[in-house]
Every structure is written in C-alpha cells, then in structure tokens.
C-alpha cells in the first residue's frame, strides 16, 4: 500500500510548474504531420540536460529542507535522471551521488560527472541498483531521489503537461509518452486529468503495462530482451506510480527497435530534432499506427542524449 501522504497530486504539479517556469523557458510544442494528421510533438529533448528529467529533479531537490540538503542526495539512473539530479544539485549546492549502470551510454556517464556528481557504477543484469543506493545511504546518509517512484519527482515531470495545455490553448485529447518506470506518465495524468495518457514501452520491458493489467507489480524476467531504449529499462514500476495510473492511462502499447530507429530518423528529417532511442518510443508507436491521432494529440520526445557514433549509423540507415 502507498501512504496517502506520499501520493503526488495536481496541486503539487502546479507548484512544480511554477518553480520550473522561474528558471527554465517552456520547451517548444511543434506541429508535425503523421499519416495525414497534423498533431504536435513536445520537444523535451531541448532541455538544458537534454531530457525532461530536469523537471522532477528540480522540484524534488527544491522541496528538501535544509538538513536534507546538507546531507546530500542519492539517485539511481541510466543517465537522464542522473543528469537532472546532478544539474539541480550543483545549482543548489547539494552533494549528489548517482548509481548508474556500467553499460550506460558514455555520453550520459560523462555528462553526469561533468555536472559534479559522484558516479557509482553497477552491472546490469546482475546487481540491484536500489540495493546499492540503499547501502550508500546507510553508510553515508543522504536522501534518495528516486527516478520515478518519488512523489515530488512525479509532480515535477507533470509540469510538462501544464506547459502543453497553455501552449495548445486547451487540454490535449491524448498525450503519448515514452514510459520506463511510469513517473512521466503519472505526472502527465495528474497535470491533464481530461486527457487520455498512452505510455509506450519497449517490447519485453512493458512492466508498467503488465503491472496495470495484473493489478500488481510485475518484474522484468532475467531473460528480458535487449533493447536500444536504455532509458526505458527499469526492472519494475512502483506502487506509487500504479496508484496514479490505474484507471487513468491506456497501457499495452509496445515498440521494437526497428520502429524506434524509424522514429529517430523521422524526428531528425521532419522536425530537425536529435532524439535518443528511449525518447523516440512514443513517436515510434504513432508512426507504426498503434495509437489513433487527431489535431489535439501531443507526442512526447523525452530525451536527446545519444551516442554520436551510434546515432550517425541510425540516421544513415546502416
């Protein structure tokens, strides 16, 4: 069970949107035509750290009291949340330690270190990143800022939905979003209560969709398939995410690596945007015809932190 006091709410999303508007301009909402329908893409890949994760990190860290700030923060991430926490921590003068997979893209590891965070590496599969983070907190102290299972992080991610409604001039009919642990999807559900929320996950890593269907947490099996969507590989979602998403989203949409590559090429050629694999998952689902579209549909492009060599191969069609 999730403690009621720990459940994020729309008031928190509005507060997060206010705080984020004080330090960051809105990311563009750009028109795009897909299968003859003009809809919209929200270019979160243009954030200062190249991903939407800056939103949740800023709201979470600015919500800490002075004692918590003094003790520092610990986070777990494959790269984008890591950079968000490191960026916010540096701006606020907070010490940050980030647990990251050894096989994370080098560009994300280097960017996190460049922002001043200490990076602690682990092996995936094989080691439990949450256990490592818990051990660090036991040894050193500090506050865990979870990538998706944190009420303030969820509220912060939802600030993107507040921006969308203002930019569109109305509530979107649906928001299609890449989904890892469900933090962004949950935040958007709170921000836009009258909009359908479609989380899109990699094939074999649809832990949010499976958990919603089962009504309980479902963990990824040890033999889960490889995916180029490194940002969308949490082993399991959290009860806090399910508590928000149950009855509010339309789960069950998955994409494969070829569909994701097609979406990356589309974003580059049509919108002139660099989008990483996980950040292109929602666009991949729409291009594959898996979700209906209309003029009030918004597609989240959530990250642009790509390995340049791998990205060049994808864009060239190799």
HUWOFEN-V556630 format. One record per helix or strand of 2 or more residues. SS is the DSSP state (A for helix, B for strand). FROM is the first residue (numbers start at 1). TO is the last residue. If there is no record, write none. Layout:
ss: {SS:SS}
from: {FROM:FROM}
to: {TO:TO}
This chain:
ss: {A:A:B:B:A:A:A:B:A:B:A:B:A:B:A:B:A:B:A:A:A:B:A:A:B:A}
from: {4:10:29:37:44:53:66:73:80:96:106:118:129:143:151:174:183:196:207:230:239:253:257:278:297:308}
to: {6:21:34:43:46:62:71:76:92:101:114:122:140:144:168:178:191:202:214:232:245:255:271:287:301:316}
